[in-house]
């Protein structure tokens, strides 16, 4: 029973999970931003190519 109580007080695993969630959110935001930027760059390059 004491071992179970010790496990509930251990927060190292929770901290690792929190960091993993933060890293995941940052990755998703970066992928979304790069996708949007990629579309804008594609349009810009196509416009430049058409004017050449």
mmCIF entry with sequence, helices, sheets and N, C-alpha, C, O atoms, coordinates in Angstrom:
data_MODEL
# 
_entry.id   MODEL 
# 
_entity.id                         1 
_entity.type                       polymer 
_entity.pdbx_number_of_molecules   1 
# 
_entity_poly.entity_id                      1 
_entity_poly.type                           'polypeptide(L)' 
_entity_poly.nstd_linkage                   no 
_entity_poly.nstd_monomer                   no 
_entity_poly.pdbx_seq_one_letter_code       
;(UNK)(UNK)(UNK)(UNK)(UNK)(UNK)(UNK)(UNK)(UNK)(UNK)(UNK)(UNK)(UNK)(UNK)(UNK)(UNK)
(UNK)(UNK)(UNK)(UNK)(UNK)(UNK)(UNK)(UNK)(UNK)(UNK)(UNK)(UNK)(UNK)(UNK)(UNK)(UNK)
(UNK)(UNK)(UNK)(UNK)(UNK)(UNK)(UNK)(UNK)(UNK)(UNK)(UNK)(UNK)(UNK)(UNK)(UNK)(UNK)
(UNK)(UNK)(UNK)(UNK)
;
_entity_poly.pdbx_seq_one_letter_code_can   XXXXXXXXXXXXXXXXXXXXXXXXXXXXXXXXXXXXXXXXXXXXXXXXXXXX 
_entity_poly.pdbx_strand_id                 A 
# 
loop_
_entity_poly_seq.entity_id 
_entity_poly_seq.num 
_entity_poly_seq.mon_id 
_entity_poly_seq.hetero 
1 1  UNK n 
1 2  UNK n 
1 3  UNK n 
1 4  UNK n 
1 5  UNK n 
1 6  UNK n 
1 7  UNK n 
1 8  UNK n 
1 9  UNK n 
1 10 UNK n 
1 11 UNK n 
1 12 UNK n 
1 13 UNK n 
1 14 UNK n 
1 15 UNK n 
1 16 UNK n 
1 17 UNK n 
1 18 UNK n 
1 19 UNK n 
1 20 UNK n 
1 21 UNK n 
1 22 UNK n 
1 23 UNK n 
1 24 UNK n 
1 25 UNK n 
1 26 UNK n 
1 27 UNK n 
1 28 UNK n 
1 29 UNK n 
1 30 UNK n 
1 31 UNK n 
1 32 UNK n 
1 33 UNK n 
1 34 UNK n 
1 35 UNK n 
1 36 UNK n 
1 37 UNK n 
1 38 UNK n 
1 39 UNK n 
1 40 UNK n 
1 41 UNK n 
1 42 UNK n 
1 43 UNK n 
1 44 UNK n 
1 45 UNK n 
1 46 UNK n 
1 47 UNK n 
1 48 UNK n 
1 49 UNK n 
1 50 UNK n 
1 51 UNK n 
1 52 UNK n 
# 
_struct_asym.id          A 
_struct_asym.entity_id   1 
# 
loop_
_struct_conf.conf_type_id 
_struct_conf.id 
_struct_conf.pdbx_PDB_helix_id 
_struct_conf.beg_label_comp_id 
_struct_conf.beg_label_asym_id 
_struct_conf.beg_label_seq_id 
_struct_conf.pdbx_beg_PDB_ins_code 
_struct_conf.end_label_comp_id 
_struct_conf.end_label_asym_id 
_struct_conf.end_label_seq_id 
_struct_conf.pdbx_end_PDB_ins_code 
_struct_conf.beg_auth_comp_id 
_struct_conf.beg_auth_asym_id 
_struct_conf.beg_auth_seq_id 
_struct_conf.end_auth_comp_id 
_struct_conf.end_auth_asym_id 
_struct_conf.end_auth_seq_id 
_struct_conf.pdbx_PDB_helix_class 
_struct_conf.details 
_struct_conf.pdbx_PDB_helix_length 
HELX_P HELX_P1 AA1 UNK A 2  ? UNK A 9  ? UNK A 2  UNK A 9  1 ? 8  
HELX_P HELX_P2 AA2 UNK A 12 ? UNK A 51 ? UNK A 12 UNK A 51 1 ? 40 
# 
_struct_conf_type.id          HELX_P 
_struct_conf_type.criteria    ? 
_struct_conf_type.reference   ? 
# 
loop_
_atom_site.group_PDB 
_atom_site.id 
_atom_site.type_symbol 
_atom_site.label_atom_id 
_atom_site.label_alt_id 
_atom_site.label_comp_id 
_atom_site.label_asym_id 
_atom_site.label_entity_id 
_atom_site.label_seq_id 
_atom_site.pdbx_PDB_ins_code 
_atom_site.Cartn_x 
_atom_site.Cartn_y 
_atom_site.Cartn_z 
_atom_site.occupancy 
_atom_site.B_iso_or_equiv 
_atom_site.pdbx_formal_charge 
_atom_site.auth_seq_id 
_atom_site.auth_comp_id 
_atom_site.auth_asym_id 
_atom_site.auth_atom_id 
_atom_site.pdbx_PDB_model_num 
ATOM 1   N N  . UNK A 1 1  ? 0.826 -1.204 0.000   1.00 0.00 ? 1  UNK A N  1 
ATOM 2   C CA . UNK A 1 1  ? 0.000 0.000  0.000   1.00 0.00 ? 1  UNK A CA 1 
ATOM 3   C C  . UNK A 1 1  ? 0.868 1.264  0.000   1.00 0.00 ? 1  UNK A C  1 
ATOM 4   O O  . UNK A 1 1  ? 0.541 2.252  -0.657  1.00 0.00 ? 1  UNK A O  1 
ATOM 5   N N  . UNK A 1 2  ? 1.974 1.217  0.743   1.00 0.00 ? 2  UNK A N  1 
ATOM 6   C CA . UNK A 1 2  ? 2.859 2.381  0.796   1.00 0.00 ? 2  UNK A CA 1 
ATOM 7   C C  . UNK A 1 2  ? 3.486 2.653  -0.569  1.00 0.00 ? 2  UNK A C  1 
ATOM 8   O O  . UNK A 1 2  ? 3.694 3.804  -0.951  1.00 0.00 ? 2  UNK A O  1 
ATOM 9   N N  . UNK A 1 3  ? 3.782 1.581  -1.296  1.00 0.00 ? 3  UNK A N  1 
ATOM 10  C CA . UNK A 1 3  ? 4.380 1.752  -2.625  1.00 0.00 ? 3  UNK A CA 1 
ATOM 11  C C  . UNK A 1 3  ? 3.416 2.488  -3.555  1.00 0.00 ? 3  UNK A C  1 
ATOM 12  O O  . UNK A 1 3  ? 3.835 3.318  -4.361  1.00 0.00 ? 3  UNK A O  1 
ATOM 13  N N  . UNK A 1 4  ? 2.126 2.179  -3.439  1.00 0.00 ? 4  UNK A N  1 
ATOM 14  C CA . UNK A 1 4  ? 1.116 2.843  -4.258  1.00 0.00 ? 4  UNK A CA 1 
ATOM 15  C C  . UNK A 1 4  ? 1.038 4.327  -3.916  1.00 0.00 ? 4  UNK A C  1 
ATOM 16  O O  . UNK A 1 4  ? 0.914 5.165  -4.810  1.00 0.00 ? 4  UNK A O  1 
ATOM 17  N N  . UNK A 1 5  ? 1.108 4.651  -2.646  1.00 0.00 ? 5  UNK A N  1 
ATOM 18  C CA . UNK A 1 5  ? 1.080 6.060  -2.234  1.00 0.00 ? 5  UNK A CA 1 
ATOM 19  C C  . UNK A 1 5  ? 2.322 6.801  -2.725  1.00 0.00 ? 5  UNK A C  1 
ATOM 20  O O  . UNK A 1 5  ? 2.246 7.969  -3.108  1.00 0.00 ? 5  UNK A O  1 
ATOM 21  N N  . UNK A 1 6  ? 3.470 6.112  -2.712  1.00 0.00 ? 6  UNK A N  1 
ATOM 22  C CA . UNK A 1 6  ? 4.693 6.735  -3.213  1.00 0.00 ? 6  UNK A CA 1 
ATOM 23  C C  . UNK A 1 6  ? 4.584 7.022  -4.710  1.00 0.00 ? 6  UNK A C  1 
ATOM 24  O O  . UNK A 1 6  ? 5.061 8.055  -5.179  1.00 0.00 ? 6  UNK A O  1 
ATOM 25  N N  . UNK A 1 7  ? 3.964 6.123  -5.452  1.00 0.00 ? 7  UNK A N  1 
ATOM 26  C CA . UNK A 1 7  ? 3.806 6.321  -6.891  1.00 0.00 ? 7  UNK A CA 1 
ATOM 27  C C  . UNK A 1 7  ? 2.891 7.497  -7.203  1.00 0.00 ? 7  UNK A C  1 
ATOM 28  O O  . UNK A 1 7  ? 3.117 8.214  -8.178  1.00 0.00 ? 7  UNK A O  1 
ATOM 29  N N  . UNK A 1 8  ? 1.868 7.702  -6.393  1.00 0.00 ? 8  UNK A N  1 
ATOM 30  C CA . UNK A 1 8  ? 0.956 8.818  -6.651  1.00 0.00 ? 8  UNK A CA 1 
ATOM 31  C C  . UNK A 1 8  ? 1.623 10.158 -6.356  1.00 0.00 ? 8  UNK A C  1 
ATOM 32  O O  . UNK A 1 8  ? 1.228 11.182 -6.914  1.00 0.00 ? 8  UNK A O  1 
ATOM 33  N N  . UNK A 1 9  ? 2.626 10.159 -5.489  1.00 0.00 ? 9  UNK A N  1 
ATOM 34  C CA . UNK A 1 9  ? 3.321 11.406 -5.170  1.00 0.00 ? 9  UNK A CA 1 
ATOM 35  C C  . UNK A 1 9  ? 4.457 11.702 -6.144  1.00 0.00 ? 9  UNK A C  1 
ATOM 36  O O  . UNK A 1 9  ? 4.958 12.826 -6.184  1.00 0.00 ? 9  UNK A O  1 
ATOM 37  N N  . UNK A 1 10 ? 4.866 10.711 -6.925  1.00 0.00 ? 10 UNK A N  1 
ATOM 38  C CA . UNK A 1 10 ? 5.958 10.881 -7.878  1.00 0.00 ? 10 UNK A CA 1 
ATOM 39  C C  . UNK A 1 10 ? 5.442 11.655 -9.087  1.00 0.00 ? 10 UNK A C  1 
ATOM 40  O O  . UNK A 1 10 ? 4.527 11.203 -9.776  1.00 0.00 ? 10 UNK A O  1 
ATOM 41  N N  . UNK A 1 11 ? 6.028 12.813 -9.341  1.00 0.00 ? 11 UNK A N  1 
ATOM 42  C CA . UNK A 1 11 ? 5.559 13.671 -10.429 1.00 0.00 ? 11 UNK A CA 1 
ATOM 43  C C  . UNK A 1 11 ? 6.512 13.690 -11.620 1.00 0.00 ? 11 UNK A C  1 
ATOM 44  O O  . UNK A 1 11 ? 6.295 14.454 -12.560 1.00 0.00 ? 11 UNK A O  1 
ATOM 45  N N  . UNK A 1 12 ? 7.556 12.874 -11.604 1.00 0.00 ? 12 UNK A N  1 
ATOM 46  C CA . UNK A 1 12 ? 8.514 12.874 -12.711 1.00 0.00 ? 12 UNK A CA 1 
ATOM 47  C C  . UNK A 1 12 ? 7.859 12.445 -14.020 1.00 0.00 ? 12 UNK A C  1 
ATOM 48  O O  . UNK A 1 12 ? 8.121 13.036 -15.067 1.00 0.00 ? 12 UNK A O  1 
ATOM 49  N N  . UNK A 1 13 ? 7.019 11.433 -13.968 1.00 0.00 ? 13 UNK A N  1 
ATOM 50  C CA . UNK A 1 13 ? 6.331 10.966 -15.172 1.00 0.00 ? 13 UNK A CA 1 
ATOM 51  C C  . UNK A 1 13 ? 5.384 12.018 -15.714 1.00 0.00 ? 13 UNK A C  1 
ATOM 52  O O  . UNK A 1 13 ? 5.277 12.201 -16.927 1.00 0.00 ? 13 UNK A O  1 
ATOM 53  N N  . UNK A 1 14 ? 4.697 12.710 -14.818 1.00 0.00 ? 14 UNK A N  1 
ATOM 54  C CA . UNK A 1 14 ? 3.762 13.753 -15.240 1.00 0.00 ? 14 UNK A CA 1 
ATOM 55  C C  . UNK A 1 14 ? 4.507 14.889 -15.928 1.00 0.00 ? 14 UNK A C  1 
ATOM 56  O O  . UNK A 1 14 ? 4.025 15.439 -16.918 1.00 0.00 ? 14 UNK A O  1 
ATOM 57  N N  . UNK A 1 15 ? 5.663 15.236 -15.414 1.00 0.00 ? 15 UNK A N  1 
ATOM 58  C CA . UNK A 1 15 ? 6.456 16.303 -16.018 1.00 0.00 ? 15 UNK A CA 1 
ATOM 59  C C  . UNK A 1 15 ? 6.913 15.906 -17.415 1.00 0.00 ? 15 UNK A C  1 
ATOM 60  O O  . UNK A 1 15 ? 6.883 16.719 -18.339 1.00 0.00 ? 15 UNK A O  1 
ATOM 61  N N  . UNK A 1 16 ? 7.332 14.664 -17.566 1.00 0.00 ? 16 UNK A N  1 
ATOM 62  C CA . UNK A 1 16 ? 7.765 14.192 -18.882 1.00 0.00 ? 16 UNK A CA 1 
ATOM 63  C C  . UNK A 1 16 ? 6.612 14.235 -19.874 1.00 0.00 ? 16 UNK A C  1 
ATOM 64  O O  . UNK A 1 16 ? 6.798 14.613 -21.031 1.00 0.00 ? 16 UNK A O  1 
ATOM 65  N N  . UNK A 1 17 ? 5.430 13.852 -19.427 1.00 0.00 ? 17 UNK A N  1 
ATOM 66  C CA . UNK A 1 17 ? 4.255 13.882 -20.304 1.00 0.00 ? 17 UNK A CA 1 
ATOM 67  C C  . UNK A 1 17 ? 3.912 15.319 -20.679 1.00 0.00 ? 17 UNK A C  1 
ATOM 68  O O  . UNK A 1 17 ? 3.555 15.591 -21.826 1.00 0.00 ? 17 UNK A O  1 
ATOM 69  N N  . UNK A 1 18 ? 4.016 16.232 -19.730 1.00 0.00 ? 18 UNK A N  1 
ATOM 70  C CA . UNK A 1 18 ? 3.732 17.638 -20.017 1.00 0.00 ? 18 UNK A CA 1 
ATOM 71  C C  . UNK A 1 18 ? 4.702 18.182 -21.066 1.00 0.00 ? 18 UNK A C  1 
ATOM 72  O O  . UNK A 1 18 ? 4.289 18.891 -21.984 1.00 0.00 ? 18 UNK A O  1 
ATOM 73  N N  . UNK A 1 19 ? 5.980 17.856 -20.933 1.00 0.00 ? 19 UNK A N  1 
ATOM 74  C CA . UNK A 1 19 ? 6.960 18.306 -21.924 1.00 0.00 ? 19 UNK A CA 1 
ATOM 75  C C  . UNK A 1 19 ? 6.678 17.698 -23.291 1.00 0.00 ? 19 UNK A C  1 
ATOM 76  O O  . UNK A 1 19 ? 6.835 18.364 -24.314 1.00 0.00 ? 19 UNK A O  1 
ATOM 77  N N  . UNK A 1 20 ? 6.266 16.445 -23.311 1.00 0.00 ? 20 UNK A N  1 
ATOM 78  C CA . UNK A 1 20 ? 5.941 15.795 -24.585 1.00 0.00 ? 20 UNK A CA 1 
ATOM 79  C C  . UNK A 1 20 ? 4.744 16.473 -25.242 1.00 0.00 ? 20 UNK A C  1 
ATOM 80  O O  . UNK A 1 20 ? 4.733 16.663 -26.458 1.00 0.00 ? 20 UNK A O  1 
ATOM 81  N N  . UNK A 1 21 ? 3.741 16.837 -24.455 1.00 0.00 ? 21 UNK A N  1 
ATOM 82  C CA . UNK A 1 21 ? 2.570 17.530 -25.002 1.00 0.00 ? 21 UNK A CA 1 
ATOM 83  C C  . UNK A 1 21 ? 2.945 18.907 -25.545 1.00 0.00 ? 21 UNK A C  1 
ATOM 84  O O  . UNK A 1 21 ? 2.464 19.311 -26.603 1.00 0.00 ? 21 UNK A O  1 
ATOM 85  N N  . UNK A 1 22 ? 3.794 19.618 -24.830 1.00 0.00 ? 22 UNK A N  1 
ATOM 86  C CA . UNK A 1 22 ? 4.232 20.937 -25.290 1.00 0.00 ? 22 UNK A CA 1 
ATOM 87  C C  . UNK A 1 22 ? 5.006 20.805 -26.604 1.00 0.00 ? 22 UNK A C  1 
ATOM 88  O O  . UNK A 1 22 ? 4.792 21.579 -27.537 1.00 0.00 ? 22 UNK A O  1 
ATOM 89  N N  . UNK A 1 23 ? 5.902 19.825 -26.670 1.00 0.00 ? 23 UNK A N  1 
ATOM 90  C CA . UNK A 1 23 ? 6.677 19.611 -27.895 1.00 0.00 ? 23 UNK A CA 1 
ATOM 91  C C  . UNK A 1 23 ? 5.764 19.249 -29.060 1.00 0.00 ? 23 UNK A C  1 
ATOM 92  O O  . UNK A 1 23 ? 5.992 19.685 -30.188 1.00 0.00 ? 23 UNK A O  1 
ATOM 93  N N  . UNK A 1 24 ? 4.735 18.454 -28.790 1.00 0.00 ? 24 UNK A N  1 
ATOM 94  C CA . UNK A 1 24 ? 3.783 18.078 -29.834 1.00 0.00 ? 24 UNK A CA 1 
ATOM 95  C C  . UNK A 1 24 ? 3.020 19.292 -30.343 1.00 0.00 ? 24 UNK A C  1 
ATOM 96  O O  . UNK A 1 24 ? 2.841 19.450 -31.550 1.00 0.00 ? 24 UNK A O  1 
ATOM 97  N N  . UNK A 1 25 ? 2.572 20.146 -29.436 1.00 0.00 ? 25 UNK A N  1 
ATOM 98  C CA . UNK A 1 25 ? 1.848 21.353 -29.841 1.00 0.00 ? 25 UNK A CA 1 
ATOM 99  C C  . UNK A 1 25 ? 2.737 22.276 -30.676 1.00 0.00 ? 25 UNK A C  1 
ATOM 100 O O  . UNK A 1 25 ? 2.279 22.857 -31.660 1.00 0.00 ? 25 UNK A O  1 
ATOM 101 N N  . UNK A 1 26 ? 3.995 22.409 -30.286 1.00 0.00 ? 26 UNK A N  1 
ATOM 102 C CA . UNK A 1 26 ? 4.918 23.244 -31.051 1.00 0.00 ? 26 UNK A CA 1 
ATOM 103 C C  . UNK A 1 26 ? 5.126 22.660 -32.445 1.00 0.00 ? 26 UNK A C  1 
ATOM 104 O O  . UNK A 1 26 ? 5.161 23.394 -33.432 1.00 0.00 ? 26 UNK A O  1 
ATOM 105 N N  . UNK A 1 27 ? 5.264 21.342 -32.521 1.00 0.00 ? 27 UNK A N  1 
ATOM 106 C CA . UNK A 1 27 ? 5.462 20.691 -33.822 1.00 0.00 ? 27 UNK A CA 1 
ATOM 107 C C  . UNK A 1 27 ? 4.249 20.879 -34.727 1.00 0.00 ? 27 UNK A C  1 
ATOM 108 O O  . UNK A 1 27 ? 4.400 21.150 -35.918 1.00 0.00 ? 27 UNK A O  1 
ATOM 109 N N  . UNK A 1 28 ? 3.053 20.738 -34.172 1.00 0.00 ? 28 UNK A N  1 
ATOM 110 C CA . UNK A 1 28 ? 1.834 20.908 -34.971 1.00 0.00 ? 28 UNK A CA 1 
ATOM 111 C C  . UNK A 1 28 ? 1.731 22.344 -35.471 1.00 0.00 ? 28 UNK A C  1 
ATOM 112 O O  . UNK A 1 28 ? 1.384 22.580 -36.629 1.00 0.00 ? 28 UNK A O  1 
ATOM 113 N N  . UNK A 1 29 ? 2.031 23.303 -34.597 1.00 0.00 ? 29 UNK A N  1 
ATOM 114 C CA . UNK A 1 29 ? 1.983 24.710 -35.005 1.00 0.00 ? 29 UNK A CA 1 
ATOM 115 C C  . UNK A 1 29 ? 3.018 24.998 -36.095 1.00 0.00 ? 29 UNK A C  1 
ATOM 116 O O  . UNK A 1 29 ? 2.732 25.729 -37.043 1.00 0.00 ? 29 UNK A O  1 
ATOM 117 N N  . UNK A 1 30 ? 4.212 24.428 -35.965 1.00 0.00 ? 30 UNK A N  1 
ATOM 118 C CA . UNK A 1 30 ? 5.255 24.646 -36.969 1.00 0.00 ? 30 UNK A CA 1 
ATOM 119 C C  . UNK A 1 30 ? 4.861 24.039 -38.308 1.00 0.00 ? 30 UNK A C  1 
ATOM 120 O O  . UNK A 1 30 ? 5.080 24.650 -39.355 1.00 0.00 ? 30 UNK A O  1 
ATOM 121 N N  . UNK A 1 31 ? 4.286 22.851 -38.285 1.00 0.00 ? 31 UNK A N  1 
ATOM 122 C CA . UNK A 1 31 ? 3.864 22.206 -39.531 1.00 0.00 ? 31 UNK A CA 1 
ATOM 123 C C  . UNK A 1 31 ? 2.763 23.018 -40.207 1.00 0.00 ? 31 UNK A C  1 
ATOM 124 O O  . UNK A 1 31 ? 2.774 23.194 -41.426 1.00 0.00 ? 31 UNK A O  1 
ATOM 125 N N  . UNK A 1 32 ? 1.817 23.510 -39.417 1.00 0.00 ? 32 UNK A N  1 
ATOM 126 C CA . UNK A 1 32 ? 0.734 24.322 -39.985 1.00 0.00 ? 32 UNK A CA 1 
ATOM 127 C C  . UNK A 1 32 ? 1.288 25.613 -40.588 1.00 0.00 ? 32 UNK A C  1 
ATOM 128 O O  . UNK A 1 32 ? 0.872 26.027 -41.670 1.00 0.00 ? 32 UNK A O  1 
ATOM 129 N N  . UNK A 1 33 ? 2.222 26.243 -39.887 1.00 0.00 ? 33 UNK A N  1 
ATOM 130 C CA . UNK A 1 33 ? 2.808 27.491 -40.390 1.00 0.00 ? 33 UNK A CA 1 
ATOM 131 C C  . UNK A 1 33 ? 3.603 27.243 -41.664 1.00 0.00 ? 33 UNK A C  1 
ATOM 132 O O  . UNK A 1 33 ? 3.533 28.033 -42.606 1.00 0.00 ? 33 UNK A O  1 
ATOM 133 N N  . UNK A 1 34 ? 4.353 26.157 -41.696 1.00 0.00 ? 34 UNK A N  1 
ATOM 134 C CA . UNK A 1 34 ? 5.144 25.851 -42.892 1.00 0.00 ? 34 UNK A CA 1 
ATOM 135 C C  . UNK A 1 34 ? 4.254 25.512 -44.082 1.00 0.00 ? 34 UNK A C  1 
ATOM 136 O O  . UNK A 1 34 ? 4.578 25.851 -45.220 1.00 0.00 ? 34 UNK A O  1 
ATOM 137 N N  . UNK A 1 35 ? 3.147 24.852 -43.822 1.00 0.00 ? 35 UNK A N  1 
ATOM 138 C CA . UNK A 1 35 ? 2.215 24.542 -44.907 1.00 0.00 ? 35 UNK A CA 1 
ATOM 139 C C  . UNK A 1 35 ? 1.629 25.802 -45.501 1.00 0.00 ? 35 UNK A C  1 
ATOM 140 O O  . UNK A 1 35 ? 1.532 25.938 -46.721 1.00 0.00 ? 35 UNK A O  1 
ATOM 141 N N  . UNK A 1 36 ? 1.239 26.723 -44.641 1.00 0.00 ? 36 UNK A N  1 
ATOM 142 C CA . UNK A 1 36 ? 0.683 27.991 -45.108 1.00 0.00 ? 36 UNK A CA 1 
ATOM 143 C C  . UNK A 1 36 ? 1.740 28.802 -45.855 1.00 0.00 ? 36 UNK A C  1 
ATOM 144 O O  . UNK A 1 36 ? 1.464 29.372 -46.911 1.00 0.00 ? 36 UNK A O  1 
ATOM 145 N N  . UNK A 1 37 ? 2.933 28.849 -45.306 1.00 0.00 ? 37 UNK A N  1 
ATOM 146 C CA . UNK A 1 37 ? 4.023 29.580 -45.949 1.00 0.00 ? 37 UNK A CA 1 
ATOM 147 C C  . UNK A 1 37 ? 4.381 28.947 -47.287 1.00 0.00 ? 37 UNK A C  1 
ATOM 148 O O  . UNK A 1 37 ? 4.682 29.652 -48.250 1.00 0.00 ? 37 UNK A O  1 
ATOM 149 N N  . UNK A 1 38 ? 4.350 27.628 -47.348 1.00 0.00 ? 38 UNK A N  1 
ATOM 150 C CA . UNK A 1 38 ? 4.657 26.929 -48.596 1.00 0.00 ? 38 UNK A CA 1 
ATOM 151 C C  . UNK A 1 38 ? 3.681 27.286 -49.696 1.00 0.00 ? 38 UNK A C  1 
ATOM 152 O O  . UNK A 1 38 ? 4.082 27.483 -50.844 1.00 0.00 ? 38 UNK A O  1 
ATOM 153 N N  . UNK A 1 39 ? 2.398 27.371 -49.359 1.00 0.00 ? 39 UNK A N  1 
ATOM 154 C CA . UNK A 1 39 ? 1.389 27.747 -50.354 1.00 0.00 ? 39 UNK A CA 1 
ATOM 155 C C  . UNK A 1 39 ? 1.610 29.171 -50.854 1.00 0.00 ? 39 UNK A C  1 
ATOM 156 O O  . UNK A 1 39 ? 1.473 29.444 -52.046 1.00 0.00 ? 39 UNK A O  1 
ATOM 157 N N  . UNK A 1 40 ? 1.950 30.071 -49.942 1.00 0.00 ? 40 UNK A N  1 
ATOM 158 C CA . UNK A 1 40 ? 2.183 31.461 -50.336 1.00 0.00 ? 40 UNK A CA 1 
ATOM 159 C C  . UNK A 1 40 ? 3.428 31.576 -51.215 1.00 0.00 ? 40 UNK A C  1 
ATOM 160 O O  . UNK A 1 40 ? 3.440 32.334 -52.185 1.00 0.00 ? 40 UNK A O  1 
ATOM 161 N N  . UNK A 1 41 ? 4.474 30.823 -50.873 1.00 0.00 ? 41 UNK A N  1 
ATOM 162 C CA . UNK A 1 41 ? 5.685 30.852 -51.695 1.00 0.00 ? 41 UNK A CA 1 
ATOM 163 C C  . UNK A 1 41 ? 5.423 30.270 -53.076 1.00 0.00 ? 41 UNK A C  1 
ATOM 164 O O  . UNK A 1 41 ? 5.940 30.774 -54.073 1.00 0.00 ? 41 UNK A O  1 
ATOM 165 N N  . UNK A 1 42 ? 4.635 29.229 -53.137 1.00 0.00 ? 42 UNK A N  1 
ATOM 166 C CA . UNK A 1 42 ? 4.299 28.622 -54.426 1.00 0.00 ? 42 UNK A CA 1 
ATOM 167 C C  . UNK A 1 42 ? 3.580 29.632 -55.316 1.00 0.00 ? 42 UNK A C  1 
ATOM 168 O O  . UNK A 1 42 ? 3.888 29.753 -56.501 1.00 0.00 ? 42 UNK A O  1 
ATOM 169 N N  . UNK A 1 43 ? 2.630 30.350 -54.743 1.00 0.00 ? 43 UNK A N  1 
ATOM 170 C CA . UNK A 1 43 ? 1.901 31.370 -55.498 1.00 0.00 ? 43 UNK A CA 1 
ATOM 171 C C  . UNK A 1 43 ? 2.845 32.478 -55.965 1.00 0.00 ? 43 UNK A C  1 
ATOM 172 O O  . UNK A 1 43 ? 2.765 32.927 -57.108 1.00 0.00 ? 43 UNK A O  1 
ATOM 173 N N  . UNK A 1 44 ? 3.730 32.910 -55.084 1.00 0.00 ? 44 UNK A N  1 
ATOM 174 C CA . UNK A 1 44 ? 4.676 33.969 -55.435 1.00 0.00 ? 44 UNK A CA 1 
ATOM 175 C C  . UNK A 1 44 ? 5.599 33.532 -56.564 1.00 0.00 ? 44 UNK A C  1 
ATOM 176 O O  . UNK A 1 44 ? 5.807 34.280 -57.519 1.00 0.00 ? 44 UNK A O  1 
ATOM 177 N N  . UNK A 1 45 ? 6.154 32.330 -56.462 1.00 0.00 ? 45 UNK A N  1 
ATOM 178 C CA . UNK A 1 45 ? 7.048 31.832 -57.522 1.00 0.00 ? 45 UNK A CA 1 
ATOM 179 C C  . UNK A 1 45 ? 6.306 31.675 -58.843 1.00 0.00 ? 45 UNK A C  1 
ATOM 180 O O  . UNK A 1 45 ? 6.863 31.968 -59.901 1.00 0.00 ? 45 UNK A O  1 
ATOM 181 N N  . UNK A 1 46 ? 5.072 31.223 -58.796 1.00 0.00 ? 46 UNK A N  1 
ATOM 182 C CA . UNK A 1 46 ? 4.285 31.094 -60.028 1.00 0.00 ? 46 UNK A CA 1 
ATOM 183 C C  . UNK A 1 46 ? 4.023 32.452 -60.663 1.00 0.00 ? 46 UNK A C  1 
ATOM 184 O O  . UNK A 1 46 ? 4.073 32.584 -61.886 1.00 0.00 ? 46 UNK A O  1 
ATOM 185 N N  . UNK A 1 47 ? 3.744 33.462 -59.845 1.00 0.00 ? 47 UNK A N  1 
ATOM 186 C CA . UNK A 1 47 ? 3.529 34.815 -60.370 1.00 0.00 ? 47 UNK A CA 1 
ATOM 187 C C  . UNK A 1 47 ? 4.800 35.364 -61.011 1.00 0.00 ? 47 UNK A C  1 
ATOM 188 O O  . UNK A 1 47 ? 4.750 35.973 -62.080 1.00 0.00 ? 47 UNK A O  1 
ATOM 189 N N  . UNK A 1 48 ? 5.933 35.145 -60.355 1.00 0.00 ? 48 UNK A N  1 
ATOM 190 C CA . UNK A 1 48 ? 7.206 35.610 -60.905 1.00 0.00 ? 48 UNK A CA 1 
ATOM 191 C C  . UNK A 1 48 ? 7.513 34.882 -62.210 1.00 0.00 ? 48 UNK A C  1 
ATOM 192 O O  . UNK A 1 48 ? 7.940 35.505 -63.182 1.00 0.00 ? 48 UNK A O  1 
ATOM 193 N N  . UNK A 1 49 ? 7.300 33.586 -62.236 1.00 0.00 ? 49 UNK A N  1 
ATOM 194 C CA . UNK A 1 49 ? 7.568 32.802 -63.448 1.00 0.00 ? 49 UNK A CA 1 
ATOM 195 C C  . UNK A 1 49 ? 6.663 33.238 -64.593 1.00 0.00 ? 49 UNK A C  1 
ATOM 196 O O  . UNK A 1 49 ? 7.092 33.269 -65.746 1.00 0.00 ? 49 UNK A O  1 
ATOM 197 N N  . UNK A 1 50 ? 5.427 33.571 -64.287 1.00 0.00 ? 50 UNK A N  1 
ATOM 198 C CA . UNK A 1 50 ? 4.495 34.000 -65.336 1.00 0.00 ? 50 UNK A CA 1 
ATOM 199 C C  . UNK A 1 50 ? 4.910 35.350 -65.915 1.00 0.00 ? 50 UNK A C  1 
ATOM 200 O O  . UNK A 1 50 ? 4.721 35.596 -67.107 1.00 0.00 ? 50 UNK A O  1 
ATOM 201 N N  . UNK A 1 51 ? 5.471 36.221 -65.088 1.00 0.00 ? 51 UNK A N  1 
ATOM 202 C CA . UNK A 1 51 ? 5.879 37.541 -65.564 1.00 0.00 ? 51 UNK A CA 1 
ATOM 203 C C  . UNK A 1 51 ? 7.194 37.495 -66.323 1.00 0.00 ? 51 UNK A C  1 
ATOM 204 O O  . UNK A 1 51 ? 7.504 38.413 -67.082 1.00 0.00 ? 51 UNK A O  1 
ATOM 205 N N  . UNK A 1 52 ? 7.966 36.444 -66.128 1.00 0.00 ? 52 UNK A N  1 
ATOM 206 C CA . UNK A 1 52 ? 9.228 36.322 -66.868 1.00 0.00 ? 52 UNK A CA 1 
ATOM 207 C C  . UNK A 1 52 ? 8.918 35.848 -68.259 1.00 0.00 ? 52 UNK A C  1 
ATOM 208 O O  . UNK A 1 52 ? 9.828 35.671 -69.069 1.00 0.00 ? 52 UNK A O  1 
# 
